[in-house]
Amino acid sequence: ADEDDVVRLLDLLDGVVMVGGADLDPRRDGYMPHPAVRPMDARREDFDRLLAKHICARHMPVLAIGSGMQLLNITEGGTLFLHIPEDLPKAIPHKDPTDLAHRHALVVEPGSVMERVYGDGEIRVNSMHHMAIDDVAPGFRVTARAPDGVVEAIESTVEGWVAIGTQFHPEAETASALDVKIFEEFVIAITGEQPAMKLVA
C-alpha cells in the first residue's frame, strides 16, 4: 500500500487497533542491531510505520498492542529497551519460550483506562516480550507497570486524543475476560456508547 492508500483507508475509519507481531527493526530508529531481536517482515513494518505516522498526525483513536505500543511510542518521540534481560537485569521474566501463557502481575495507575478496566484487585496479564518502552513519548503517561517497573500500558495526555497502548495482549487466546474490557473501553471512548455486541474472551 502506498501513502495515498493509507490516507484513504484512515478516512473511512473511526479508530484503529494496531496489533503486535515480531520485533521492530532497531536499525530504523538509529539503534545497533541486537542478536535477540527478530524483526518483522520489512513490508509489514513499512506499512505499520506509515500507518502509525498518519494515526499520530491526525490524532486518530488508536489501541496499540505489543510492538504496536512500542511503535506508537517511537513515532511520538519515545525510546525502547531492546532486550530486557540485558537492559534491566533485575527485571522479572517477561517472556518464557516454553510457556506461551506466561503471566505476571500488573500495577495500574489511578484515573486511567487501565484502572477502569481492572479496578484495584490482584491483576495478572500475559507476557511474551523482550523489548519494552524506555523513555515514554511526550504527550503520553504510563498507566500500568509490571512489579519491576517495566512499562505495560500508556495513554495519551493530549486533549481529545484517545490513544491507548498495552504491552500485554488482550486479544490473545491467553487473555482474560477482564482483558477484553479494554476493547469495550476503546469503543466507548470513540462512540460514547456501550458496544452493541458483548465482547467475550
NORFEN-V488678 format. One record per residue. SS is DSSP state (H for helix, E for strand, L for the rest). NEAR is the number of other ideal C-beta (glycine too) atoms within 12 Angstrom. Layout:
ss | near
SS | NEAR
SS | NEAR
//
This chain:
ss | near
L | 18
L | 11
H | 17
H | 12
H | 15
H | 26
H | 20
H | 13
H | 19
H | 28
H | 14
L | 12
L | 20
L | 19
E | 27
E | 33
E | 32
E | 41
L | 26
L | 32
L | 28
L | 24
E | 36
L | 42
L | 31
H | 29
H | 16
H | 23
H | 26
L | 12
L | 22
L | 12
L | 17
L | 23
L | 14
L | 20
L | 27
L | 22
E | 27
L | 27
L | 15
H | 15
H | 12
H | 24
H | 27
H | 22
H | 23
H | 40
H | 30
H | 26
H | 33
H | 36
H | 24
H | 28
H | 35
H | 34
H | 18
L | 21
L | 20
L | 33
E | 32
E | 44
E | 40
E | 47
E | 38
L | 41
H | 39
H | 40
H | 49
H | 48
H | 45
H | 46
H | 43
H | 37
H | 34
L | 32
L | 18
L | 30
L | 25
E | 39
E | 33
L | 33
L | 27
H | 33
H | 23
H | 17
H | 25
L | 25
L | 12
L | 14
L | 26
L | 25
L | 24
L | 36
L | 32
L | 18
L | 12
L | 9
L | 14
L | 16
L | 20
L | 24
E | 28
E | 31
E | 23
L | 41
E | 28
E | 32
L | 24
L | 15
L | 12
L | 31
H | 34
H | 37
H | 23
H | 25
H | 37
H | 34
L | 15
L | 15
L | 14
L | 16
L | 28
E | 24
E | 40
E | 36
L | 35
L | 33
L | 44
L | 34
L | 43
E | 43
E | 43
L | 26
L | 19
L | 30
L | 32
L | 17
L | 22
E | 32
E | 28
E | 33
E | 35
E | 39
E | 33
L | 35
L | 22
L | 24
L | 21
L | 36
E | 42
E | 49
E | 47
E | 41
E | 41
E | 35
L | 22
L | 19
L | 9
L | 14
L | 24
L | 30
E | 42
E | 42
E | 51
E | 52
L | 44
L | 45
L | 39
L | 43
L | 27
L | 25
L | 14
L | 21
L | 29
L | 27
H | 16
H | 28
H | 34
H | 25
H | 29
H | 43
H | 33
H | 28
H | 34
H | 34
H | 27
H | 24
H | 28
H | 26
H | 16
L | 12
L | 12
L | 16
L | 19
L | 10
L | 11
L | 13
L | 22
L | 14
L | 20
//
